[in-house]
Amino acid sequence: MLAASAAILTPIVLTLRYLTLCYVKPFRTCRKCDGKRRIPNRIGKGSHDCRRCDATGLRLRWGRHVLNYARRLHRDGTR
């Protein structure tokens, strides 16, 4: 019985922790440029702005995309 409740509660707790993280800190560092905003050229001379994060070094978390979509869907449905 204890193993069954642990198997049920663990994913719930992890999901709530991730949703809290998405609410408190919606952005994460860009994986392509590692938050440096610029990517070195392949030849090795110079660098260019990261296209993935638009040279901000930050990306919106996947969970925050889902929260924004749900909020927008609810707002549009109740108008």
C-alpha positions as CSV (number, residue, x, y, z in Angstrom):
1,M,0.0,0.0,0.0
2,L,2.8,2.4,0.8
3,A,4.6,1.7,-2.5
4,A,1.3,2.4,-4.4
5,S,0.8,5.7,-2.7
6,A,4.5,6.7,-3.3
7,A,4.1,5.7,-7.0
8,I,1.0,8.0,-7.2
9,L,2.4,10.9,-5.2
10,T,5.8,11.2,-6.7
11,P,4.7,12.3,-10.2
12,I,2.2,14.7,-8.7
13,V,4.8,16.3,-6.5
14,L,7.3,16.5,-9.4
15,T,4.7,18.1,-11.7
16,L,3.7,20.7,-9.0
17,R,7.4,21.5,-8.5
18,Y,7.9,22.1,-12.2
19,L,4.8,24.2,-12.6
20,T,5.9,26.3,-9.6
21,L,9.3,26.7,-11.3
22,C,7.6,27.7,-14.6
23,Y,5.6,30.3,-12.7
24,V,8.5,31.7,-10.6
25,K,11.2,31.5,-13.3
26,P,9.6,31.3,-16.7
27,F,12.8,31.7,-18.7
28,R,15.8,29.4,-18.9
29,T,19.2,29.8,-20.6
30,C,19.3,29.1,-24.3
31,R,20.9,25.7,-25.0
32,K,22.3,26.7,-28.4
33,C,24.4,29.6,-27.1
34,D,24.5,28.7,-23.4
35,G,23.2,32.1,-22.5
36,K,26.1,33.9,-24.2
37,R,23.9,35.5,-26.8
38,R,26.5,34.9,-29.6
39,I,27.6,31.8,-31.4
40,P,31.1,31.5,-32.9
41,N,31.3,30.9,-36.6
42,R,32.3,27.4,-37.8
43,I,35.3,28.8,-39.5
44,G,36.5,30.3,-36.2
45,K,36.6,33.9,-37.2
46,G,34.0,36.1,-35.5
47,S,30.6,35.2,-34.2
48,H,27.0,36.0,-34.9
49,D,23.8,36.5,-32.8
50,C,21.9,33.5,-31.7
51,R,18.8,33.1,-33.8
52,R,17.1,30.7,-31.4
53,C,16.9,33.2,-28.5
54,D,17.1,36.4,-30.6
55,A,20.4,37.3,-28.9
56,T,18.8,37.5,-25.4
57,G,20.4,34.3,-24.0
58,L,17.0,33.3,-22.6
59,R,14.2,30.9,-23.8
60,L,10.7,30.4,-22.5
61,R,10.3,27.1,-20.7
62,W,8.1,24.4,-22.3
63,G,5.9,24.3,-19.3
64,R,5.4,28.0,-19.5
65,H,4.3,27.7,-23.1
66,V,1.6,25.2,-21.9
67,L,0.5,27.6,-19.1
68,N,0.3,30.5,-21.5
69,Y,-1.7,28.5,-24.0
70,A,-4.2,27.3,-21.3
71,R,-4.5,30.9,-20.0
72,R,-5.2,32.2,-23.5
73,L,-7.6,29.5,-24.3
74,H,-9.6,30.2,-21.0
75,R,-9.5,33.9,-21.6
76,D,-10.8,33.6,-25.2
77,G,-13.5,31.1,-24.2
78,T,-14.9,33.3,-21.5
79,R,-15.2,36.5,-23.6
